[in-house]
Amino acid sequence: MLVVLSREPSMRIRDLADEVGITQRAVQRILAELTAEGILKVKKEGRRNTYSIRRRARLRHPLENRHNIGELLDLLS
């Protein structure tokens, strides 16, 4: 989901769900978790949200926590 949002930060939840292949409810839950953890910031622009990714946030898994989200996104882009 972070890869898709890095490419299109104002993507609607419906489109994000289609792109990732999960339900809209699952997308909402993941976005809420990422926002609560401080990985995503949400900015309201009219009726739409724009998401910004905190690229310096560390990955959570102990084997990967030496790296940050920006490194992962750069690798996958």
Residue pairs with C-beta under 8 A, 6 or more apart in sequence:
1 16
1 20
1 27
1 30
1 31
1 34
2 34
2 39
2 53
2 69
2 72
2 73
3 73
3 76
3 77
4 11
4 16
4 19
4 20
5 11
5 16
5 40
5 51
5 53
6 53
6 73
6 77
7 77
9 50
9 51
9 52
9 53
10 45
10 48
10 49
10 50
10 51
11 19
12 48
13 24
13 27
13 28
13 31
14 24
16 27
17 23
17 24
17 26
17 27
20 27
31 40
31 42
31 51
34 40
35 41
35 42
37 57
38 54
38 57
39 53
39 54
39 57
39 69
40 51
40 52
40 53
40 54
41 51
41 52
41 54
42 49
42 50
42 51
43 49
43 50
43 51
43 52
53 69
53 70
53 73
54 69
55 68
55 69
55 70
55 73
56 68
56 69
56 70
57 68
57 69
58 65
58 66
58 67
58 68
58 69
59 65
59 67
59 68
59 69
59 72
